[in-house]
Amino acid sequence: MADNPIFSLFLPIALGIVMIGLGLHLTLADFKRVATAPKAVVVALLVQTVVLPPVAFGLAIGFGLPPELGLGLVLLAASPGGVTANLFSHLARGDVALNITLTAINSVLALVTLPVWVTLGLAWLMASEQAVPPPTRKIIEVGVLVILPVVIGMSLRAWRPVIAEKLDKPIRLASTLILVVLIGAAVFFEWETLAKYAAVVGLAALLFNLVSLLSGYAAGRAARLGVPQATAIAFEIGIHNGTLAIFVALHVLSMPGAAVVPALYSLLMYLTGGLFAWWVLKRALRSA
């Protein structure tokens, strides 16, 4: 997926537009609220960095995956949340300010945690002592793609509220359309990958995706956080940065096999993420 022009070129542009739309709904007060009540951030980071990588190891060993495929699952677990998590959270009425905060913190934290977990994966699954350098350039790209468009949207809301109000509904509709197009494009262009590896690693990737989403939501609710915060945590943890994982597999580790699971996961997460967003909205409507 990383080499497909739909995802390498048009996806960042589309997500940039979506992030501007998210910024139209945010103020500095939203981020101050997250800073003054950091429990949600702590819960999310603990699940992301402490719980999920061991789950990935367990699935790799339990399913008897070939070493490179198992390493790909660990690499995916160690990757931070993707930019698309913010879109899913927005559509599911999650706490988007929390999502953006988590994406920023998680991306910086990954400079340390990703090399640690992947190095352990190399040692345990492949008996290799190869060291993994921090993926600094990709982390910077994620930061720019997340923060800059949001700042533009927030600035419009603060300085040009009339324009922001007019843009709100079109961008919300565009966000939904972009998500539908991404799901369709992912399945259409990557069908061969899906068909080739689904039997080998598909169930493990799907289970990991579901565990990520549900553990994030359950941890948030167990910590007595509100549904919007639990939803934000679920998507931040459940929608991993597959592009970062593929980049590390291909360009840092030179292991094409390790890129298979992140590529397959990147297809599955659009479907499961959409279904999970529908489930959250349905529960919210019942409560209302």
C-alpha positions as CSV (number, residue, x, y, z in Angstrom):
1,M,0.0,0.0,0.0
2,A,2.8,2.4,0.7
3,D,3.9,2.3,-3.0
4,N,0.3,2.8,-4.3
5,P,-0.2,6.4,-5.6
6,I,-3.7,6.4,-4.1
7,F,-2.2,6.1,-0.6
8,S,1.2,7.7,-1.0
9,L,0.0,10.9,-2.7
10,F,-3.8,11.4,-2.5
11,L,-4.3,10.0,1.0
12,P,-2.1,12.7,2.7
13,I,-3.9,15.4,0.7
14,A,-7.3,14.0,1.6
15,L,-6.4,13.6,5.3
16,G,-5.0,17.1,5.4
17,I,-8.4,18.4,4.3
18,V,-10.1,16.3,6.9
19,M,-7.7,17.5,9.6
20,I,-8.6,21.1,8.7
21,G,-12.2,20.1,9.2
22,L,-11.4,18.7,12.6
23,G,-9.7,21.9,13.5
24,L,-12.9,23.8,12.8
25,H,-14.4,22.1,15.9
26,L,-11.5,22.6,18.2
27,T,-10.3,25.5,20.5
28,L,-7.4,25.8,22.8
29,A,-9.7,25.1,25.7
30,D,-10.2,21.6,24.4
31,F,-6.5,20.9,24.6
32,K,-6.2,22.6,28.0
33,R,-9.0,20.2,29.2
34,V,-6.9,17.2,28.1
35,A,-3.8,18.6,29.9
36,T,-5.7,19.2,33.1
37,A,-7.2,15.8,33.1
38,P,-4.4,13.5,31.9
39,K,-5.9,10.2,33.0
40,A,-7.1,9.4,29.5
41,V,-3.7,10.0,28.0
42,V,-2.0,7.8,30.6
43,V,-4.6,5.0,30.0
44,A,-4.1,5.1,26.3
45,L,-0.3,5.2,26.4
46,L,-0.2,2.2,28.8
47,V,-2.4,0.1,26.6
48,Q,-0.5,1.1,23.5
49,T,3.1,0.7,24.8
50,V,2.7,-2.0,27.5
51,V,-0.3,-4.2,26.6
52,L,-0.4,-4.5,22.8
53,P,3.2,-5.6,21.9
54,P,3.0,-8.7,24.2
55,V,-0.4,-9.4,22.6
56,A,1.3,-9.3,19.2
57,F,4.0,-11.7,20.4
58,G,1.3,-14.0,21.7
59,L,-0.6,-14.1,18.4
60,A,2.6,-14.6,16.4
61,I,3.6,-17.6,18.5
62,G,0.0,-18.9,18.9
63,F,-0.7,-18.9,15.2
64,G,2.8,-20.2,14.4
65,L,3.5,-17.4,12.0
66,P,6.7,-17.5,10.0
67,P,9.4,-15.3,11.7
68,E,9.1,-12.3,9.3
69,L,5.3,-12.3,9.4
70,G,5.4,-12.5,13.2
71,L,7.9,-9.6,13.3
72,G,5.6,-7.6,11.1
73,L,2.8,-8.0,13.7
74,V,5.1,-6.9,16.5
75,L,6.3,-3.9,14.4
76,L,2.6,-3.0,13.8
77,A,1.8,-3.2,17.5
78,A,4.8,-0.9,18.3
79,S,3.7,1.7,15.8
80,P,1.7,4.7,17.0
81,G,-1.9,5.5,16.0
82,G,-2.4,6.7,12.4
83,V,-3.8,10.0,11.2
84,T,-6.9,8.1,10.1
85,A,-7.7,7.5,13.7
86,N,-8.6,11.1,14.1
87,L,-11.1,10.8,11.2
88,F,-12.8,7.7,12.6
89,S,-13.0,9.4,16.0
90,H,-14.5,12.5,14.5
91,L,-17.2,10.5,12.7
92,A,-18.0,8.5,15.8
93,R,-18.3,11.6,18.0
94,G,-15.1,10.8,19.9
95,D,-12.9,13.4,21.8
96,V,-10.9,14.6,18.8
97,A,-8.7,16.9,20.9
98,L,-7.7,13.9,22.9
99,N,-7.0,12.0,19.6
100,I,-4.8,14.7,18.3
101,T,-2.9,15.0,21.6
102,L,-2.4,11.2,21.7
103,T,-1.2,11.1,18.1
104,A,1.4,13.7,18.9
105,I,2.6,12.2,22.1
106,N,2.5,8.6,20.8
107,S,4.5,9.6,17.7
108,V,7.2,11.1,19.8
109,L,7.2,8.2,22.3
110,A,7.5,5.8,19.4
111,L,11.0,7.1,18.7
112,V,12.0,5.1,21.9
113,T,9.4,2.3,22.2
114,L,9.3,1.2,18.6
115,P,13.0,0.4,18.3
116,V,12.9,-1.4,21.7
117,W,10.0,-3.7,20.8
118,V,11.2,-4.4,17.3
119,T,14.7,-5.2,18.6
120,L,13.1,-7.6,21.1
121,G,11.1,-9.1,18.2
122,L,14.2,-9.6,16.1
123,A,15.9,-11.3,19.0
124,W,13.0,-13.5,20.0
125,L,11.4,-14.4,16.7
126,M,14.4,-14.3,14.4
127,A,17.4,-14.8,16.7
128,S,18.9,-11.6,15.3
129,E,20.9,-8.9,17.1
130,Q,20.1,-6.2,14.6
131,A,19.5,-2.8,16.1
132,V,16.6,-0.6,14.9
133,P,17.2,3.2,14.6
134,P,14.4,5.6,15.5
135,P,12.2,6.4,12.4
136,T,12.6,10.1,13.0
137,R,11.7,11.3,9.4
138,K,8.4,9.4,9.3
139,I,7.5,10.7,12.8
140,I,8.1,14.3,11.6
141,E,5.9,13.6,8.6
142,V,3.1,12.4,10.8
143,G,3.5,15.5,13.0
144,V,3.2,17.8,10.1
145,L,0.2,16.0,8.6
146,V,-1.6,16.1,12.0
147,I,-0.7,19.4,13.5
148,L,-0.5,21.9,10.6
149,P,-3.9,21.4,9.1
150,V,-5.5,21.4,12.6
151,V,-3.9,24.7,13.4
152,I,-5.3,26.1,10.1
153,G,-8.8,24.9,11.0
154,M,-8.6,26.2,14.5
155,S,-7.4,29.6,13.2
156,L,-10.3,29.8,10.8
157,R,-12.7,29.1,13.7
158,A,-11.1,31.8,15.9
159,W,-10.6,34.5,13.3
160,R,-13.2,33.8,10.6
161,P,-16.1,32.0,12.4
162,V,-18.6,32.7,9.6
163,I,-16.3,31.0,7.0
164,A,-15.7,28.1,9.5
165,E,-19.5,27.6,10.0
166,K,-20.0,27.5,6.2
167,L,-17.2,25.0,5.8
168,D,-18.4,22.7,8.6
169,K,-21.1,20.7,6.9
170,P,-19.3,20.3,3.5
171,I,-16.1,19.1,5.2
172,R,-18.1,16.7,7.4
173,L,-19.7,15.2,4.3
174,A,-16.3,15.1,2.6
175,S,-14.9,13.3,5.5
176,T,-17.5,10.5,5.3
177,L,-17.0,10.3,1.5
178,I,-13.2,10.1,1.8
179,L,-13.6,7.2,4.3
180,V,-15.9,5.3,1.9
181,V,-13.5,5.9,-1.0
182,L,-10.5,4.8,1.1
183,I,-12.2,1.6,2.0
184,G,-13.2,0.9,-1.6
185,A,-9.7,1.8,-3.0
186,A,-7.9,-0.2,-0.4
187,V,-9.9,-3.4,-1.2
188,F,-9.7,-2.8,-5.0
189,F,-6.0,-2.0,-5.4
190,E,-4.7,-4.4,-2.8
191,W,-7.0,-7.4,-3.5
192,E,-4.1,-9.6,-4.5
193,T,-2.3,-8.9,-1.2
194,L,-5.6,-9.6,0.7
195,A,-6.2,-12.9,-1.2
196,K,-2.6,-14.1,-1.1
197,Y,-1.9,-13.7,2.6
198,A,-5.4,-13.8,4.2
199,A,-5.2,-17.5,4.8
200,V,-1.8,-17.3,6.4
201,V,-2.0,-14.3,8.6
202,G,-5.4,-12.7,8.0
203,L,-7.0,-14.1,11.2
204,A,-4.1,-13.0,13.4
205,A,-4.2,-9.5,11.9
206,L,-8.0,-9.3,12.3
207,L,-7.8,-10.5,15.9
208,F,-5.1,-8.0,16.7
209,N,-7.1,-5.2,15.2
210,L,-10.2,-6.2,17.2
211,V,-8.2,-6.6,20.4
212,S,-6.7,-3.1,19.9
213,L,-10.0,-1.4,19.3
214,L,-11.9,-3.2,22.1
215,S,-9.1,-3.1,24.7
216,G,-8.8,0.7,24.2
217,Y,-12.5,1.2,24.6
218,A,-12.7,-1.2,27.6
219,A,-9.7,0.4,29.3
220,G,-11.2,3.9,28.9
221,R,-14.6,2.8,30.3
222,A,-12.9,0.8,33.1
223,A,-11.0,4.0,34.1
224,R,-14.5,5.7,34.3
225,L,-13.8,8.0,31.3
226,G,-16.7,9.2,29.2
227,V,-17.8,7.5,26.0
228,P,-16.1,10.2,23.8
229,Q,-12.8,9.7,25.6
230,A,-13.0,5.9,25.4
231,T,-13.9,6.2,21.8
232,A,-10.9,8.3,21.1
233,I,-8.6,5.9,22.9
234,A,-10.1,2.9,21.0
235,F,-9.4,4.5,17.6
236,E,-6.0,5.8,18.6
237,I,-5.0,2.3,19.7
238,G,-6.9,0.4,17.1
239,I,-6.0,2.3,14.0
240,H,-2.2,1.9,13.8
241,N,0.1,3.7,11.5
242,G,0.5,1.0,8.9
243,T,2.5,3.2,6.6
244,L,5.2,3.8,9.3
245,A,5.3,0.0,10.0
246,I,5.7,-0.7,6.2
247,F,8.4,2.0,5.9
248,V,10.4,0.4,8.8
249,A,10.0,-3.1,7.4
250,L,11.1,-2.2,3.9
251,H,13.6,0.6,4.3
252,V,15.1,0.1,7.8
253,L,15.0,-3.7,8.2
254,S,15.0,-4.6,4.5
255,M,12.5,-7.4,5.2
256,P,9.6,-7.4,2.7
257,G,7.9,-10.2,4.6
258,A,7.6,-8.0,7.7
259,A,5.6,-5.5,5.6
260,V,2.9,-8.0,4.8
261,V,1.0,-7.8,8.1
262,P,1.0,-4.0,8.3
263,A,-0.3,-3.9,4.6
264,L,-3.0,-6.5,5.3
265,Y,-3.9,-4.7,8.6
266,S,-4.2,-1.4,6.8
267,L,-6.9,-2.9,4.6
268,L,-8.8,-4.5,7.5
269,M,-8.7,-1.5,9.8
270,Y,-10.9,0.5,7.4
271,L,-13.6,-2.1,7.6
272,T,-13.4,-2.8,11.3
273,G,-13.0,0.8,12.1
274,G,-16.1,1.7,10.2
275,L,-18.1,-1.0,11.9
276,F,-16.8,0.0,15.3
277,A,-17.7,3.6,14.7
278,W,-21.2,2.5,13.7
279,W,-21.5,0.4,16.9
280,V,-20.4,3.4,19.1
281,L,-22.9,5.7,17.4
282,K,-25.7,3.1,17.7
283,R,-25.0,2.8,21.4
284,A,-25.0,6.6,21.8
285,L,-28.4,6.8,20.1
286,R,-29.9,4.2,22.3
287,S,-28.6,6.0,25.4
288,A,-30.0,9.3,24.1
